[in-house]
Amino acid sequence: MTDTIGHNSQPNARELASYVDRVMTFEVEKRSNAEAIKEILIEAKDAGFDAYAIRTCVKIKLRDAKQTKAAKERAAIVEVYATALQLDLPL
């Protein structure tokens, strides 16, 4: 059985500090990355590009990459099932 920390129990201070420190590190990196992205978009705007359109293109590319990964995972599962059922898959 796993012990859970309730509001009346004493947490392991070192372990808690480790979690807090790790989250803080990523928060600092996130802010730094956000500033870098803003600078890139300002540079692109100065070059005549539309920052909103660039952000939209990035979202589309990220979404497509996620969908492609999911499709590959589904295809791999189908291949495993087809092999187990001794089915010939179309090329």
Secondary structure, DSSP 8 states (H G I E B T S, - for coil): ------TTS---HHHHHHHHHHHHHHHHHHHHHHHHHHHHHHHHHHTT--HHHHHHHHHHHHHHHHHHHHHHHHHHHHHHHHHHTT-----
